[in-house]
Amino acid sequence: MIVVFGSINLDLVVMVKRLPLPGETSAGPDCQTFAGGKGANQALAARRAGAAVRMVGAVGTDAFATPALANLAAAGVDLSALRRLEGSTGIAMIGVEAAGENLIIVGSGVNARVSANWLSGQLAAGETLLMQAEIPLAEAARAIDLAEAAGARVIFNTAPATDPAVARLAARADVVISNESEAADVAAALGLPQVAAAYAAAMAATGRIAVVTLGSDGVLAHDGTTLYRVAPPQVAVVDTTGAGDAFCGALATALDRGADLGQALAEGVAAGSLACTATGAQSSAPDAADIARLAATLSVRRG
């Protein structure tokens, strides 16, 4: 079982020819809405990758709450621990340019009021707690306390790493996942090397698995003994939104079922790559069969 403690949003997406610079306006043909939020994205990605998943988080009492939850409900994610709080559901305003790059502004809404207390009784030994940095970090820290007490594995995705407290949480997780810029921020805060491979080795030396996603260069990871690298396959990129969340969900699913790190990385890269071929953070999350087929074609370098 994977328990996701994180954010739930509704994404408002506009496709544009070019992302605007400060002070500029870029117009697109229309605005599309997609369920989103890093917590919900990763919960859905993990569910589609084959895991049993419970989502712990909150939506508001506005009209955005129902569409924000629609994909999770349809996929069979357990929503029994979900809370509806007075106020606004979180939103993300996303611009996506022709090449697939994106620009995102988030309005947190009731995500800013989630409580780790909602995890009481939700975690058991051998299960996985999957979190991101899109919720109050004090609550994330408390969630790690509860996971440790229950004997659950903690997988922490540092996105978005905009607060020094993220580094302190990363240093407590069993598995920490960052992109290259987030890894540099965490490294700087912890006094570790900022080059990705050296950072991963240094983090892993403290007793955890460190994973760094490198965009078009794939991913590297270290488990304290071995450095792993996986190059991505060539795909037709449509939208990179949600690729990182698909990676995290698939990686967590593989580790939760007992796969070794190399296999988990291959499945994560496969999922993230497939997510780039469709629009939307959740609508692009691939299923287990597609992930397995593509992962089988990828080479995992060790050492």
MOBEL-V810130 format. One record per backbone hydrogen bond with DSSP energy under -1.0 kcal/mol. CO is the residue of the C=O (numbers start at 1). NH is the residue of the N-H. E is the energy in kcal/mol with one decimal. If there is no record, write none. Layout:
{{CO/NH/E} {CO/NH/E}}
//
This chain:
{{1/128/-2.3} {2/54/-2.4} {3/130/-2.7} {4/56/-3.3} {7/40/-2.4} {9/36/-3.0} {10/92/-1.9} {11/34/-2.4} {12/94/-2.9} {13/32/-3.0} {14/96/-2.4} {21/24/-2.6} {32/13/-3.4} {34/11/-4.0} {36/9/-2.6} {37/41/-3.5} {38/42/-2.3} {39/43/-2.2} {40/44/-2.7} {41/45/-2.6} {42/46/-2.4} {43/47/-2.2} {44/48/-2.9} {45/49/-1.6} {46/51/-2.5} {47/50/-1.4} {48/288/-1.5} {52/2/-2.7} {53/78/-2.8} {54/4/-2.9} {56/6/-1.5} {57/83/-2.3} {59/85/-2.5} {62/65/-1.2} {64/68/-1.8} {65/69/-1.1} {69/73/-2.5} {70/74/-2.4} {71/75/-2.0} {72/77/-2.4} {78/55/-2.5} {79/82/-1.6} {83/59/-2.0} {87/61/-2.3} {88/110/-2.5} {90/10/-1.7} {91/107/-3.1} {92/12/-3.3} {93/105/-2.2} {94/14/-2.5} {95/103/-2.1} {96/16/-3.0} {97/100/-2.3} {100/240/-2.0} {101/97/-2.4} {103/95/-2.6} {105/93/-3.4} {107/91/-2.5} {108/111/-1.9} {109/112/-1.7} {110/113/-2.1} {111/114/-1.1} {115/118/-1.6} {116/119/-2.2} {117/120/-1.7} {119/122/-2.7} {124/127/-2.0} {127/153/-2.8} {128/3/-3.4} {129/155/-3.0} {130/5/-1.9} {131/157/-2.9} {136/140/-1.8} {137/141/-2.3} {138/142/-1.8} {139/143/-2.2} {140/144/-1.9} {141/145/-1.8} {142/146/-2.1} {143/147/-2.5} {144/148/-2.8} {145/149/-2.2} {146/150/-1.8} {147/151/-1.1} {147/152/-2.6} {151/126/-2.0} {153/129/-3.4} {154/174/-1.5} {154/175/-2.1} {155/131/-2.5} {156/177/-2.6} {159/133/-2.3} {160/162/-2.0} {163/166/-2.2} {165/169/-1.7} {166/170/-2.6} {167/171/-1.9} {169/172/-1.7} {174/209/-2.8} {175/156/-2.9} {176/211/-2.9} {177/158/-2.4} {178/213/-2.8} {179/183/-2.7} {180/184/-1.8} {181/185/-1.9} {182/186/-2.7} {183/187/-2.8} {184/188/-2.4} {185/189/-2.1} {186/190/-1.8} {187/192/-3.0} {195/199/-3.0} {196/200/-2.6} {197/201/-2.0} {198/202/-2.3} {199/203/-2.9} {200/204/-2.5} {201/205/-1.5} {203/206/-1.4} {204/207/-1.9} {209/176/-2.6} {210/222/-2.1} {211/178/-2.2} {212/220/-2.4} {214/217/-1.9} {215/218/-2.0} {218/214/-3.6} {219/230/-2.5} {220/212/-3.2} {221/228/-3.3} {222/210/-2.2} {226/223/-1.5} {227/303/-2.8} {228/221/-2.1} {229/301/-2.9} {230/219/-2.1} {240/243/-2.2} {242/246/-2.5} {243/247/-2.3} {244/248/-2.4} {245/249/-2.6} {246/250/-2.4} {247/251/-2.8} {248/252/-2.6} {249/253/-2.0} {250/254/-2.3} {251/255/-2.5} {252/256/-2.6} {253/257/-1.6} {254/259/-2.6} {255/258/-1.1} {260/264/-2.3} {261/265/-2.6} {262/266/-2.1} {263/267/-2.3} {264/268/-2.2} {265/269/-2.8} {266/270/-2.3} {267/271/-2.4} {268/272/-2.7} {269/273/-2.5} {270/274/-2.4} {271/275/-2.1} {274/277/-1.6} {275/278/-1.1} {276/238/-3.8} {276/239/-1.8} {282/285/-1.8} {287/291/-2.3} {288/292/-2.6} {289/293/-2.2} {290/294/-2.1} {291/295/-2.9} {292/296/-1.8} {294/297/-1.5} {295/298/-1.5} {301/229/-2.2}}
//
